[in-house]
Amino acid sequence: MIAPAPRRLFDAPAVRALLLQCLAFPLTLATVWLLARAGLPMSYLTVALLQGAWAAGLSWRARLAPWWRAIQFVFAPALVLAQALQLPPALFLGAFLIFLLIYWSTFRTQVPYYPSGRAVWDTVAGLLPPERPAAAIDIGSGLGGLVLELARRRPDCQVDGIELAPLPWLASRLRARLSGSRARFLRGDYDDLDFGQYDLVFAYLSPAAMTALWRKAEREMKPGSVLVSYEFVIAEREADRRFVTTDSKKILYLWHF
């Protein structure tokens, strides 16, 4: 029973990306040696670009998401350029801390910050039952836009948001307090919630999270409730309804329970 934990660790895209960067290093050295033997000049930036190309290629072969391939390609050249500019180390520490507070455990959850937008808020508001109070939650509520809008439109409803990253959670709490909103913002992992207390669960997560979300919803959501996902489908069951919410043709998917 000890083996699954390391497998989950190595399944994390950030860990796989780091391992692929390490694997790309000897391949880069071999390429540099061959090019040097051919008499081609090598600068530090050229070597960094070769490292990035190998890392991006390996990431493509490992089927990492496209944004990971881009990160893999620019990582080494960015380090060389930063060194050339002689940027202070405190700048990198500050940037790291800011991104940590915003994205927190994205490396584990595989759910980056995705803002939804007002067109989505309008559609979700129309899904709340007009004839009675209801309870709704946005899992991964970010800066709280959807939650605050629903609470403003439907003061008779209980509208919650839950967010794992500290900085967006704090920002949403402050927005609610300053505006006098009844919206409630929780900090934590939505997996610790009981979906059975909600009539509507809204998710804008990522493809990697949808299977686990569906399993939780199947276990916990009560009859008559709805699960709503913006942009990302659930492979295990076809959506009961679809709404095209924006000019970009992105779709809001709905499942009835």
C-alpha positions as CSV (number, residue, x, y, z in Angstrom):
1,M,0.0,0.0,0.0
2,I,3.0,2.3,0.0
3,A,3.6,2.4,-3.8
4,P,0.7,4.6,-5.0
5,A,2.1,7.8,-3.3
6,P,5.3,7.9,-5.4
7,R,3.3,7.2,-8.5
8,R,1.0,10.2,-7.7
9,L,4.1,12.4,-7.1
10,F,5.7,11.5,-10.5
11,D,2.3,11.9,-12.2
12,A,2.3,15.6,-11.3
13,P,3.2,17.7,-14.5
14,A,5.6,19.9,-12.6
15,V,7.6,16.9,-11.4
16,R,7.6,15.4,-14.9
17,A,8.7,18.7,-16.4
18,L,11.6,18.9,-14.0
19,L,12.7,15.3,-14.7
20,L,12.5,16.0,-18.5
21,Q,14.7,19.1,-18.1
22,C,17.2,16.9,-16.4
23,L,17.0,14.3,-19.1
24,A,17.4,17.0,-21.8
25,F,20.8,18.1,-20.2
26,P,23.0,15.2,-21.4
27,L,21.3,15.3,-24.8
28,T,22.2,19.0,-25.0
29,L,25.8,18.3,-24.1
30,A,26.0,15.6,-26.8
31,T,24.5,18.0,-29.3
32,V,26.9,20.8,-28.3
33,W,29.9,18.4,-28.6
34,L,28.8,17.3,-32.2
35,L,28.3,20.9,-33.3
36,A,31.6,22.0,-31.8
37,R,33.3,19.1,-33.7
38,A,31.8,20.5,-36.9
39,G,33.3,23.9,-36.1
40,L,30.1,25.7,-35.3
41,P,30.4,28.5,-32.7
42,M,28.6,28.0,-29.4
43,S,27.4,30.8,-27.2
44,Y,25.7,30.4,-23.8
45,L,22.4,31.5,-25.3
46,T,22.8,28.9,-28.1
47,V,23.4,26.2,-25.6
48,A,20.3,27.3,-23.6
49,L,18.2,27.3,-26.7
50,L,19.3,23.7,-27.5
51,Q,18.4,22.7,-23.9
52,G,15.0,24.3,-24.3
53,A,14.4,22.6,-27.6
54,W,15.3,19.2,-26.2
55,A,13.2,19.8,-23.1
56,A,10.2,20.9,-25.2
57,G,10.6,18.0,-27.5
58,L,10.7,15.5,-24.7
59,S,7.7,17.2,-23.1
60,W,5.8,16.8,-26.4
61,R,6.8,13.2,-26.5
62,A,5.6,12.7,-22.9
63,R,2.3,14.4,-23.8
64,L,2.5,17.3,-21.4
65,A,0.1,20.1,-22.0
66,P,1.1,22.8,-24.6
67,W,1.8,25.4,-22.0
68,W,4.3,23.1,-20.3
69,R,6.2,22.7,-23.7
70,A,6.4,26.5,-23.9
71,I,7.7,26.7,-20.4
72,Q,10.2,24.0,-21.0
73,F,11.5,25.8,-24.1
74,V,12.0,29.2,-22.5
75,F,13.2,28.1,-19.1
76,A,17.0,27.8,-19.9
77,P,17.2,30.8,-22.2
78,A,15.4,32.9,-19.6
79,L,18.0,31.9,-17.0
80,V,20.8,33.0,-19.4
81,L,19.2,36.3,-20.2
82,A,18.5,37.0,-16.5
83,Q,22.2,36.3,-15.7
84,A,23.2,38.6,-18.5
85,L,21.0,41.4,-17.2
86,Q,22.4,40.8,-13.7
87,L,19.0,41.0,-12.1
88,P,19.1,40.9,-8.2
89,P,18.2,37.5,-6.6
90,A,15.6,39.2,-4.5
91,L,13.6,39.9,-7.7
92,F,13.3,36.1,-8.4
93,L,12.4,35.4,-4.8
94,G,9.7,38.0,-4.8
95,A,8.3,36.7,-8.1
96,F,8.3,33.2,-6.8
97,L,6.4,34.1,-3.6
98,I,3.8,36.1,-5.6
99,F,3.2,33.2,-8.0
100,L,3.1,30.8,-5.0
101,L,0.4,32.8,-3.3
102,I,-1.6,33.0,-6.5
103,Y,-1.3,29.4,-7.8
104,W,-0.4,27.6,-4.6
105,S,-0.8,23.8,-5.3
106,T,-1.4,24.0,-9.0
107,F,1.5,21.5,-9.5
108,R,-0.7,18.9,-7.6
109,T,-4.2,19.8,-8.6
110,Q,-3.4,20.6,-12.2
111,V,-5.9,23.5,-12.0
112,P,-4.5,26.9,-12.9
113,Y,-6.3,30.1,-12.4
114,Y,-9.0,30.5,-15.1
115,P,-11.3,33.6,-15.0
116,S,-14.8,32.9,-16.4
117,G,-16.3,36.3,-17.4
118,R,-19.6,38.1,-17.2
119,A,-21.3,36.1,-20.0
120,V,-20.8,32.9,-18.0
121,W,-22.1,34.6,-14.8
122,D,-25.3,35.6,-16.7
123,T,-25.9,32.0,-17.8
124,V,-25.2,30.5,-14.4
125,A,-27.5,33.0,-12.7
126,G,-30.3,31.8,-15.0
127,L,-29.8,28.3,-13.8
128,L,-30.7,29.0,-10.2
129,P,-34.4,28.1,-9.5
130,P,-36.4,31.3,-9.7
131,E,-39.2,30.1,-7.4
132,R,-37.2,29.3,-4.3
133,P,-34.0,29.9,-2.5
134,A,-31.1,27.7,-3.4
135,A,-27.5,27.0,-2.4
136,A,-24.7,27.4,-5.0
137,I,-20.9,27.1,-4.9
138,D,-18.1,27.9,-7.2
139,I,-15.2,25.5,-6.6
140,G,-12.0,27.2,-7.4
141,S,-13.6,30.7,-7.1
142,G,-10.5,32.7,-7.8
143,L,-11.1,36.4,-7.2
144,G,-14.8,35.8,-6.5
145,G,-16.5,37.4,-9.5
146,L,-19.1,34.8,-10.1
147,V,-19.9,34.3,-6.4
148,L,-20.3,38.1,-5.8
149,E,-22.5,38.5,-8.9
150,L,-24.8,35.6,-7.9
151,A,-25.1,36.9,-4.3
152,R,-26.0,40.3,-5.6
153,R,-28.7,39.0,-8.0
154,R,-30.1,36.5,-5.6
155,P,-29.9,37.7,-2.0
156,D,-32.3,34.9,-1.1
157,C,-29.8,32.3,-2.0
158,Q,-26.7,31.0,-0.2
159,V,-23.8,31.5,-2.5
160,D,-20.3,30.2,-1.6
161,G,-16.9,30.1,-3.2
162,I,-14.0,27.9,-2.2
163,E,-10.4,28.6,-3.2
164,L,-7.1,26.9,-2.3
165,A,-4.7,29.7,-3.2
166,P,-4.2,32.2,-0.4
167,L,-4.0,35.5,-2.4
168,P,-7.1,35.1,-4.6
169,W,-9.1,33.8,-1.5
170,L,-8.0,36.9,0.5
171,A,-8.9,39.2,-2.4
172,S,-12.4,37.7,-2.7
173,R,-12.9,38.0,1.1
174,L,-12.0,41.6,1.0
175,R,-14.2,42.3,-2.0
176,A,-17.2,40.7,-0.2
177,R,-16.5,42.7,3.0
178,L,-16.0,46.0,1.2
179,S,-19.2,45.6,-0.9
180,G,-21.3,44.3,2.0
181,S,-22.0,41.1,0.1
182,R,-23.6,38.1,1.8
183,A,-21.3,35.8,-0.3
184,R,-19.2,33.4,1.7
185,F,-15.6,32.5,0.7
186,L,-14.0,29.4,2.1
187,R,-10.3,28.6,1.9
188,G,-9.5,25.0,1.3
189,D,-9.7,22.0,-1.1
190,Y,-13.2,21.4,-2.6
191,D,-12.6,17.7,-2.1
192,D,-13.2,18.3,1.6
193,L,-16.7,19.7,0.9
194,D,-19.9,17.8,0.9
195,F,-21.6,18.6,-2.4
196,G,-24.8,17.3,-1.0
197,Q,-25.5,20.7,0.6
198,Y,-25.7,22.5,-2.7
199,D,-28.3,22.8,-5.4
200,L,-25.7,24.0,-8.0
201,V,-22.0,23.3,-8.2
202,F,-20.0,25.4,-10.7
203,A,-16.6,24.4,-11.8
204,Y,-14.0,26.0,-14.2
205,L,-11.1,23.6,-13.6
206,S,-9.0,21.8,-16.1
207,P,-9.3,18.5,-18.1
208,A,-7.0,16.8,-15.6
209,A,-9.5,17.3,-12.8
210,M,-12.8,16.3,-14.4
211,T,-12.8,12.6,-13.7
212,A,-12.2,13.1,-10.0
213,L,-14.8,15.8,-9.9
214,W,-17.4,13.6,-11.6
215,R,-16.8,10.7,-9.1
216,K,-17.2,13.1,-6.2
217,A,-20.4,14.6,-7.7
218,E,-21.9,11.1,-8.3
219,R,-21.3,10.1,-4.7
220,E,-22.5,13.3,-3.0
221,M,-24.9,15.4,-5.1
222,K,-28.6,15.2,-4.2
223,P,-31.5,14.5,-6.6
224,G,-32.6,17.7,-8.4
225,S,-29.2,19.4,-8.1
226,V,-27.0,20.3,-11.1
227,L,-23.3,20.3,-11.8
228,V,-22.1,23.0,-14.2
229,S,-18.7,23.0,-15.9
230,Y,-17.4,25.8,-18.1
231,E,-15.3,24.7,-21.2
232,F,-14.3,21.2,-19.9
233,V,-16.3,18.1,-20.4
234,I,-16.7,14.9,-18.3
235,A,-15.7,11.9,-20.3
236,E,-17.7,9.5,-18.1
237,R,-21.1,11.0,-19.0
238,E,-22.4,13.2,-21.8
239,A,-23.8,16.5,-20.6
240,D,-27.5,16.9,-20.4
241,R,-27.5,20.5,-21.6
242,R,-25.0,22.8,-23.3
243,F,-24.9,26.6,-23.5
244,V,-22.7,28.7,-25.8
245,T,-21.9,31.6,-23.6
246,T,-19.4,33.8,-25.4
247,D,-18.3,34.9,-28.9
248,S,-15.4,32.5,-28.5
249,K,-17.9,29.6,-28.7
250,K,-16.8,28.2,-25.4
251,I,-19.5,26.0,-23.9
252,L,-21.1,25.7,-20.5
253,Y,-22.0,22.1,-19.8
254,L,-24.7,21.0,-17.3
255,W,-25.5,17.6,-15.7
256,H,-28.7,16.9,-13.8
257,F,-28.8,14.6,-10.8
